[in-house]
Amino acid sequence: MKGHMKAETKTDNKDYTRRNRFTGESIELTEEEANRHDAIFYHEALATQEDKDMDDTGISKHWDKVREHLDWFREHNAKAYMVLLD
């Protein structure tokens, strides 16, 4: 073949599907919703570790971020909240 064909690299596949870790049920989210969903579990992990390190449950400030994102879902996408987070 003459010339070089440049392979296209897809940097965003727009796949914002998230799955409930307990039930396996999934739902497609918007990019913002997917980011907030992921942030819930990121802050949950940090909060759990911080609580463990401090030998006290529920004191980490990361729990505030978890609650903030959960509240956002309750207000803006109750269906996704029920499928993924309830």
Backbone as a ProteinNet text record, in pm:
[ID]
protein_1_A
[PRIMARY]
MKGHMKAETKTDNKDYTRRNRFTGESIELTEEEANRHDAIFYHEALATQEDKDMDDTGISKHWDKVREHLDWFREHNAKAYMVLLD
[TERTIARY]
82.8	0	87.7	45.8	117.7	72.9	166.6	133.5	105.7	86.9	58.9	-81	-154.2	-285.7	-267.3	-310.5	-298.1	-415.7	-380.3	-485.1	-550.5	-681	-752.5	-753.6	-723.2	-727.1	-849.9	-930.4	-1051.4	-1021.8	-1023.7	-988	-1108	-1227.6	-1346	-1452.3	-1477.1	-1573.9	-1716.9	-1734.1	-1866.5	-1940.9	-1869.5	-1933.2	-1937.6	-2052.7	-2069.7	-2164.5	-2163	-2243.9	-2179.5	-2261.4	-2212.7	-2301.6	-2242.5	-2310.2	-2314	-2426.6	-2439.5	-2350	-2264.3	-2166.1	-2228.9	-2352.5	-2418.9	-2517.7	-2596.1	-2701.2	-2659.5	-2558.7	-2515.9	-2599.2	-2706.4	-2790.9	-2711	-2729	-2651.9	-2742.9	-2683.6	-2756	-2654.7	-2698	-2613.8	-2628.8	-2516.3	-2514.8	-2459.7	-2478.6	-2410.4	-2266	-2182.9	-2043.6	-2036.2	-2113.4	-2111.9	-2157.7	-2264.1	-2314	-2210.6	-2144.7	-2041.7	-1927	-1887.3	-1779.7	-1821	-1944.6	-1993.3	-2004.7	-2052.8	-2062.3	-1924.7	-1827.5	-1691.9	-1635.4	-1668	-1620	-1676.1	-1798.6	-1857.2	-1768.9	-1729.2	-1650.7	-1505.5	-1453.7	-1319.4	-1315.9	-1410.2	-1412.2	-1450.7	-1534.1	-1568	-1442.7	-1361.6	-1238.2	-1142.7	-1127.8	-1040.2	-1093.6	-1224.5	-1285.8	-1269.4	-1292	-1278.8	-1136.2	-1039.3	-899	-862	-908.3	-877.3	-939.9	-1064.5	-1128.6	-1049.8	-1004.3	-926.6	-795.1	-727.6	-600.1	-616.6	-731.8	-757.9	-829.7	-858.1	-926.2	-1058.3	-1132.5	-1262.2	-1347.7	-1467.8	-1554.3	-1635.4	-1638.6	-1724.7	-1667.7	-1539.7	-1485	-1418.1	-1389.1	-1321	-1407.2	-1344.1	-1412.7	-1455.6	-1398.2	-1436.8	-1581.7	-1635.4	-1776.6	-1867.2	-1824.4	-1903.3	-1913.3	-1803.9	-1804.6	-1894.1	-1888.4	-1975.5	-2121.3	-2158.5	-2296.3	-2336	-2243.8	-2270.8	-2308.9	-2232.1	-2260.7	-2387.1	-2409.8	-2533.1	-2655.4	-2647.5	-2757.8	-2782.4	-2674.1	-2687.4	-2765	-2729.7	-2800.1	-2947.2	-2977.2	-3117.3	-3198	-3135.7	-3204.8	-3209.5	-3100.3	-3088.4	-3115.4	-3100.2	-3127.6	-3165.1	-3287.4	-3335	-3332.9	-3360.9	-3360.3	-3220.8	-3118.4	-2981	-2943.6	-2988.8	-2962.2	-3021.1	-3146.2	-3212.1	-3143.9	-3099.2	-3034.8	-2894.9	-2818.4	-2677.2	-2640.7	-2713.7	-2662.5	-2752.8	-2875.6	-2968.7	-2952.7
-116.9	0	123.9	220.4	346.6	431.4	498.1	586.5	506.9	580.3	517.2	553.4	453.5	480.3	497.9	609.1	636.7	571.9	493.5	429.4	535.2	533.5	628.3	576.5	664.8	630.7	695.2	614.9	664.7	688.3	813.8	844.7	841.3	852.5	848.1	764.5	648	559.8	588.5	692	733.1	621.3	528.7	420.2	458.2	504.1	544.9	450.1	325.2	224.3	191.3	186.3	145.8	33.1	-54	-173.8	-171.6	-212.4	-225	-339.2	-313.2	-413.1	-530.4	-515.7	-623.7	-700.2	-627.6	-693.1	-724.2	-653.4	-670.9	-592.2	-528.8	-448.3	-327.8	-292.6	-182.3	-75.7	41.8	155	245.2	305.7	399.7	537.9	602.5	734.5	838.1	963.3	1070.2	1074	1150	1161.8	1217	1321.7	1379.3	1277.2	1205.1	1104	994.5	951.5	848	898.1	1022.8	1080	1088.6	1129.3	1138.2	998.7	902.6	764.3	713.6	734.2	688.6	760.2	889.2	966.8	912	862.2	803.4	690.4	602.4	486.2	522	623.5	673.9	728.9	817.1	877.4	775.7	679.4	573.5	494	463.4	388	470.8	598.8	685.1	700.8	718.7	735	609.1	495.1	368.3	350	379.9	365.9	466	588.9	691.3	656.6	611.1	568.2	455.2	361.5	248.2	297	388.3	441	516.6	583.3	661.8	579.5	453.4	361.4	418.7	483	540.4	543.3	494.2	483.3	610.5	656.3	767	905.5	917.2	1050	1113.9	1036	1089.8	1195.1	1302.6	1408.1	1357.3	1246.4	1190.9	1142.4	1109.1	1068.8	1183.2	1308	1423.7	1426.1	1392.3	1387.5	1273.8	1160.8	1048.9	1092.8	1152.8	1198.3	1305.1	1395.3	1500.6	1441.1	1343.1	1280.3	1193.9	1125.4	1047.8	1139.5	1250.7	1346.8	1401.3	1428	1477.9	1376.8	1250	1146.1	1139.4	1147.5	1143	1254.9	1370.6	1486.7	1486.1	1445.9	1460.9	1335.5	1217.7	1094.2	985.2	996.1	903.1	758.5	738.7	602.2	540.7	615	564.8	540.4	629.2	610.5	477.3	451.8	328.4	204.3	211.8	96.5	72.9	178.6	163	180.1	263.6	308.5	279.6	240.6	219.1	80.3
0	0	0	-76.5	-77.8	39.1	97.5	207.5	334.3	435.7	564.7	608.5	650.3	706.9	857.2	904.5	1046.7	1120.2	1217.8	1298.1	1386.1	1386.7	1470.8	1614	1703.5	1844	1903.9	1961.8	2023.5	2170.8	2211.6	2349.4	2443.5	2391.4	2476.1	2406.4	2460.1	2396	2440.5	2522	2569	2641.1	2698.3	2772.3	2919.5	2961.5	3099.3	3173.4	3133.6	3200.1	3334.1	3436.9	3567.6	3617.9	3698.6	3747.5	3900.7	3956.4	4100.7	4147	4242	4285.6	4359	4405	4477.7	4390.6	4310.4	4232	4089.1	4038.7	3901.1	3801.4	3847.6	3759.2	3710.2	3583.3	3528.1	3468.7	3449	3391.8	3321.8	3212.5	3138.2	3201.3	3226.6	3287.2	3190.5	3224.4	3152.3	3202	3135.9	3179.7	3321.8	3350.3	3485.5	3588.7	3557.6	3650.7	3674.9	3568.4	3582.1	3669.8	3650	3732	3878.5	3902.3	4040.4	4102.5	4025.3	4073.4	4114	4027.1	4056.5	4179	4193.8	4308.2	4439.3	4436.7	4557.1	4607.9	4518.3	4560.7	4590.5	4523.3	4552.5	4695.3	4727	4860.3	4967.7	4932	5027.5	5066	4967.9	4995.9	5082.8	5049.3	5129.2	5271	5284.5	5416.2	5499.8	5439.7	5511.5	5561.9	5475.9	5516.3	5625.7	5609.6	5709	5844.5	5842.7	5967.3	6032.3	5951.8	6003.4	6064.6	5992.8	6042.4	6174.1	6189.6	6310.6	6416.9	6383.6	6475.4	6526.7	6435	6469.2	6343.1	6352.2	6235.3	6214.7	6089.6	6052.7	6071.5	6105.3	6131.2	6010.3	5909.5	5791.9	5722.2	5679.3	5603.5	5465.9	5420.8	5290.6	5290.5	5408.3	5414.2	5370.7	5396.1	5350.4	5198.7	5130.4	4982.9	4934.5	5001.4	4964.4	4974.6	5087.5	5107.5	5005.6	4975.1	4876.8	4741.4	4695.8	4566.1	4571.3	4681.5	4696.3	4691.7	4762.7	4762.5	4622.9	4549.1	4412.4	4327.2	4339	4262.2	4301.2	4428.4	4472.5	4407.3	4393	4336.6	4184.3	4119.3	3973.9	3891.8	3950.1	3877.4	3977.2	4025.2	4127.3	4077.4	3949.5	3895.6	3906.2	3864.6	3874.6	4020.2	4107.6	4249.9	4297.9	4259	4301.6	4243.4	4121.4	4056	4112.4	4130.7	4162.4	4309.2	4380.9	4509.4	4629.1	4605	4715.3	4773.2
[MASK]
++++++++++++++++++++++++++++++++++++++++++++++++++++++++++++++++++++++++++++++++++++++

